[in-house]
Amino acid sequence: MSAAGAARPRRPGSTLRGAWDRLSVYLPIMLMGLIALGTYWLARNTPALGVVEAPAPPTHDPDTVMRGFSVKTFDPTGRFRSEVHGTEARHFPDTDTLEIDQPRIRSFSEGGDQTVATARRALSNADGSEVQLFGDAVVTRTAAPPQPVLEFRGDFLHAFMNTERIVSDKPVELRRGADRFTADSLAYDNVDRVLLLNGRVRGTIAARQER
């Protein structure tokens, strides 16, 4: 056999080099495929994060209930300012109000005048500066002599404790010492010493005794 027709044997080194060259061409594609498969697996098996929901608006359900309570407040100097008693109280977060059963509220003005309010039920704002009294409402104001005792009675009275006002759009009765007045509505301002009686107004003024 001639040398030209004989097959030339391949060397092991050249065979491995060719296989590596072909592998190096496809290696990046294989790596990208592996990364894609890994990412897909992680996405399928990783628990989904909970969706952050906006807080629900407060409902008109009490978040706090007190029974047989008594609350006292004092001014920055430590002087006693007010006291609230009740058989039960419920705080409503949506309106930030306090509903009180069988309330008895006692407060003192800057001048030392005492105001006592009672009713079957009361609705107070957060700081107690406004109190609505429902059912057999009575507000009594006692000042230093010779000022007579003032007493307001009605089925509804709205007392503004800080500004010393009392208003009502329901029939009311006012007693000032021995004097007595009734009206369909009332607006009283103790600071300005102004009393407005509206609607059917009737009054009885007791005779003053001579000294």
JOQUIJO-V838232 format. One record per backbone hydrogen bond with DSSP energy under -0.5 kcal/mol. CO is the residue of the C=O (numbers start at 0). NH is the residue of the N-H. If there is no record, write none. Layout:
BEGIN
{{CO;NH} {CO;NH}}
END
This chain:
BEGIN
{{1;5} {6;8} {10;13} {10;14} {11;15} {12;16} {13;17} {14;18} {15;19} {16;20} {17;21} {18;22} {19;23} {20;24} {21;25} {22;26} {23;27} {25;29} {26;30} {27;31} {28;32} {29;33} {30;34} {31;35} {32;36} {33;37} {34;38} {35;39} {36;40} {37;41} {38;42} {39;43} {40;44} {41;45} {50;52} {58;60} {58;93} {60;92} {63;90} {65;88} {68;85} {70;83} {72;80} {72;81} {74;77} {78;74} {80;107} {81;72} {82;105} {83;70} {84;103} {85;68} {86;67} {87;100} {88;65} {89;98} {90;62} {90;63} {90;92} {91;95} {91;96} {96;91} {97;123} {98;89} {99;121} {100;86} {100;87} {102;118} {103;84} {104;116} {105;82} {106;114} {108;111} {112;108} {113;141} {114;106} {115;139} {116;104} {117;137} {119;101} {120;133} {121;99} {122;131} {123;97} {124;127} {128;160} {128;161} {129;124} {130;132} {130;158} {131;122} {132;156} {133;119} {133;120} {134;119} {136;153} {137;117} {138;151} {139;115} {139;141} {140;142} {140;149} {141;113} {143;146} {148;176} {149;140} {150;174} {151;138} {152;172} {153;136} {154;134} {156;132} {156;158} {157;166} {158;130} {158;160} {159;163} {159;164} {162;190} {163;189} {164;159} {165;187} {166;157} {167;185} {170;154} {171;182} {172;152} {173;180} {174;150} {174;176} {175;178} {178;175} {179;203} {180;173} {181;201} {182;171} {184;197} {185;167} {186;195} {187;165} {187;189} {188;192} {188;193} {193;188} {195;186} {197;183} {197;184} {198;200} {201;181} {203;179} {203;205}}
END
